[in-house]
Amino acid sequence: MQYNTNMKVGDFMVVGIVGGGASGMSAAITAAQELDNQIILFERQARVGKKLAATGNGRCNLSNIHACERGYHGMDVSFSQSALSCYPPDETLSWFGSLGLFTVTEDSGKVYPYSDQANSVVDVLRFALDKPNIQLRTGFEVTKIKKHQDGFLIKNSEESVYCDKLIVAAGGLAGTKLGGTMAGYNLLRSLGHQVTKLRPSLVQLKSRWHGVSGLKGVRAACTARIIHDGKQIACSTGELQFTEYGLSGPVIFEISRDACQEKGEWSCVLDFLPNHSEEQLYTELSKRRSTALSADELLTGILHNRLGRVLVQTAGIAFSTPISQLSDEALRGVCGMVKGLDVAITEPLGMDSAQVTAGGICTDEFDPQTLESRLVPGLFACGEVLDVDGDCGGYNLQWAWSSGRLAGYNAGRN
Ligand SMILES: Cc1cc2nc3c(=O)[nH]c(=O)nc-3n(C[C@H](O)[C@H](O)[C@H](O)COP(=O)(O)OP(=O)(O)OC[C@H]3O[C@@H](n4cnc5c(N)ncnc54)[C@H](O)[C@@H]3O)c2cc1C
């Protein structure tokens, strides 16, 4: 059945949803549980869930059992609490179970589909959308929304579709090639809402430090601190990965939202042995003076070989120098590199490479209990378009499911 009309028809309630991503699909499935509702899901791309299919390197880290308000950021850090307590991670996993998805929870709390394929998540959602009261309008790019009578007119370049309630689930700007756009922000702006400053998060940091390119591909456990003009801005411990341009990996993603926000000197200070003191390392390296090894082996057995050599070199020591001839000062210099390598950073990579957008539609303009706009009755928003971004490790998709279902439930109530 098509509800292609610019006027309200019949007694049923039409819920329009802009965006067929994670939050939009979960909103549609939830709103459709009320069988008198007719749901129209508008997706500008040829199919729903395109970004979702690429998440977690194709594995989709769909949740984290530890996800709670503390793992989320934005102007109002408590905004996510209501949606997360209505639809917490364990309930989300039961919901996915009811849709037919088997999942695995790692010791870290990260949840993946048992198949290890993001497509499985997209598929069960697609099957759940296959209901008589849900209409999928793929290839429909919403360009304008107009308040009309008691509802809204959803427009593309060719037609207008009326709906009584409207959910904007158009996502953020991150992952541009996978569908990230400004559209959701602009549509909500046109209805009177405001947008906070947008910036990439969960993203690599660029560096001009000469050692970076030689370490491309090297992974190391570390504590990473973001320093701005001598002041610590953020800190995290976890896995680091060196790339051609700079620093990547979960530990960097975690602190990237706070990097390079203002002018000044920015650096990332890396401690490659967070569980050992500088003194303990110095004692160990001093023992090595009794060997016949040369300086390029000074950190062998402690760090990744390539990383160890670059640190020795950065401390100004020639590889061929016998360790037995290294002065106390030289050993202290190497300890300093291991415990506090200071890598100047220039900027985060752009929105193309980011996993999530920090910033978004001002959350104080929405009721956290229902996700309904305080400015425009009948209008709801969910997912990344709102000023909520989560930590690395399944937090962002958990927000998409929880907020999508909360918005779907409330928009679907007559
Ligand atoms: C490469 C990558 C990997 C990621 N991996 C993970 C992970 O493993 N775990 C995790 O928790 N998070 C991950 N994320 C983040 C997560 O994917 C997003 O936070 C989440 O998808 C946001 O859901 P959403 O529904 O708000 O937006 P989206 O999933 O982006 O969906 C928005 C949809 O709206 C559509 N749309 C936009 N404008 C319009 C319009 N005008 N008309 C019609 N349709 C429109 C878009 O095409 C899109 O399909 C990853 C992100 C990226 C980019």
The ligand as an SDF file (V2000), in Angstrom:
LIG
                    3D

 53 58  0  0  0  0  0  0  0  0999 V2000
   33.5630    3.0170    9.5880 C   0  0  0  0  0  0  0  0  0  0  0  0
   32.6820    3.0760   10.8230 C   0  0  0  0  0  0  0  0  0  0  0  0
   32.7330    2.0320   11.7250 C   0  0  0  0  0  0  0  0  0  0  0  0
   31.9470    2.0850   12.8890 C   0  0  0  0  0  0  0  0  0  0  0  0
   31.9890    1.0210   13.7460 N   0  0  0  0  0  0  0  0  0  0  0  0
   31.2040    1.0420   14.8590 C   0  0  0  0  0  0  0  0  0  0  0  0
   31.1590   -0.0950   15.7390 C   0  0  0  0  0  0  0  0  0  0  0  0
   31.7500   -1.1450   15.4810 O   0  0  0  0  0  0  0  0  0  0  0  0
   30.4100    0.0250   16.8730 N   0  0  0  0  0  0  0  0  0  0  0  0
   29.6890    1.1630   17.1750 C   0  0  0  0  0  0  0  0  0  0  0  0
   29.0500    1.2140   18.2260 O   0  0  0  0  0  0  0  0  0  0  0  0
   29.6680    2.2230   16.3240 N   0  0  0  0  0  0  0  0  0  0  0  0
   30.3900    2.1740   15.1730 C   0  0  0  0  0  0  0  0  0  0  0  0
   30.3430    3.2380   14.2980 N   0  0  0  0  0  0  0  0  0  0  0  0
   29.4080    4.3600   14.5870 C   0  0  0  0  0  0  0  0  0  0  0  0
   27.9550    3.9680   14.2120 C   0  0  0  0  0  0  0  0  0  0  0  0
   27.9470    3.3350   12.9580 O   0  0  0  0  0  0  0  0  0  0  0  0
   27.0490    5.1960   14.1720 C   0  0  0  0  0  0  0  0  0  0  0  0
   27.1570    5.9260   15.3730 O   0  0  0  0  0  0  0  0  0  0  0  0
   25.5890    4.7620   13.9600 C   0  0  0  0  0  0  0  0  0  0  0  0
   25.4560    4.1040   12.7270 O   0  0  0  0  0  0  0  0  0  0  0  0
   24.6630    5.9690   13.9950 C   0  0  0  0  0  0  0  0  0  0  0  0
   23.3560    5.5310   13.7080 O   0  0  0  0  0  0  0  0  0  0  0  0
   22.3000    6.5390   13.0700 P   0  0  0  0  0  0  0  0  0  0  0  0
   21.0840    5.7420   12.7790 O   0  0  0  0  0  0  0  0  0  0  0  0
   22.1830    7.7360   13.9200 O   0  0  0  0  0  0  0  0  0  0  0  0
   22.9760    7.0280   11.7160 O   0  0  0  0  0  0  0  0  0  0  0  0
   23.3590    6.1900   10.4140 P   0  0  0  0  0  0  0  0  0  0  0  0
   23.5820    4.7700   10.7460 O   0  0  0  0  0  0  0  0  0  0  0  0
   24.4490    6.9710    9.7770 O   0  0  0  0  0  0  0  0  0  0  0  0
   22.0460    6.2590    9.5170 O   0  0  0  0  0  0  0  0  0  0  0  0
   21.5520    7.4690    8.9860 C   0  0  0  0  0  0  0  0  0  0  0  0
   20.8550    7.1350    7.6830 C   0  0  0  0  0  0  0  0  0  0  0  0
   20.1230    8.2770    7.2440 O   0  0  0  0  0  0  0  0  0  0  0  0
   20.2320    8.3710    5.8460 C   0  0  0  0  0  0  0  0  0  0  0  0
   19.9580    9.7710    5.4730 N   0  0  0  0  0  0  0  0  0  0  0  0
   20.7040   10.8580    5.7490 C   0  0  0  0  0  0  0  0  0  0  0  0
   20.1430   11.9650    5.2600 N   0  0  0  0  0  0  0  0  0  0  0  0
   18.9880   11.5630    4.6530 C   0  0  0  0  0  0  0  0  0  0  0  0
   17.9730   12.2650    3.9300 C   0  0  0  0  0  0  0  0  0  0  0  0
   18.0220   13.5830    3.7450 N   0  0  0  0  0  0  0  0  0  0  0  0
   16.9370   11.5680    3.4260 N   0  0  0  0  0  0  0  0  0  0  0  0
   16.8550   10.2170    3.6020 C   0  0  0  0  0  0  0  0  0  0  0  0
   17.8160    9.4900    4.2630 N   0  0  0  0  0  0  0  0  0  0  0  0
   18.8620   10.1700    4.7880 C   0  0  0  0  0  0  0  0  0  0  0  0
   21.6650    7.9380    5.5810 C   0  0  0  0  0  0  0  0  0  0  0  0
   21.8430    7.5340    4.2480 O   0  0  0  0  0  0  0  0  0  0  0  0
   21.8210    6.7980    6.5750 C   0  0  0  0  0  0  0  0  0  0  0  0
   21.4650    5.5490    6.0240 O   0  0  0  0  0  0  0  0  0  0  0  0
   31.1130    3.2100   13.1340 C   0  0  0  0  0  0  0  0  0  0  0  0
   31.0560    4.2380   12.1970 C   0  0  0  0  0  0  0  0  0  0  0  0
   31.8240    4.1810   11.0490 C   0  0  0  0  0  0  0  0  0  0  0  0
   31.7370    5.3210   10.0570 C   0  0  0  0  0  0  0  0  0  0  0  0
  1  2  1  0
  2  3  1  0
  2 52  2  0
  3  4  2  0
  4  5  1  0
  4 50  1  0
  5  6  2  0
  6  7  1  0
  6 13  1  0
  7  8  2  0
  7  9  1  0
  9 10  1  0
 10 11  2  0
 10 12  1  0
 12 13  2  0
 13 14  1  0
 14 15  1  0
 14 50  1  0
 15 16  1  0
 16 17  1  0
 16 18  1  0
 18 19  1  0
 18 20  1  0
 20 21  1  0
 20 22  1  0
 22 23  1  0
 23 24  1  0
 24 25  2  0
 24 26  1  0
 24 27  1  0
 27 28  1  0
 28 29  2  0
 28 30  1  0
 28 31  1  0
 31 32  1  0
 32 33  1  0
 33 34  1  0
 33 48  1  0
 34 35  1  0
 35 36  1  0
 35 46  1  0
 36 37  1  0
 36 45  1  0
 37 38  2  0
 38 39  1  0
 39 40  1  0
 39 45  2  0
 40 41  1  0
 40 42  2  0
 42 43  1  0
 43 44  2  0
 44 45  1  0
 46 47  1  0
 46 48  1  0
 48 49  1  0
 50 51  2  0
 51 52  1  0
 52 53  1  0
M  END
$$$$
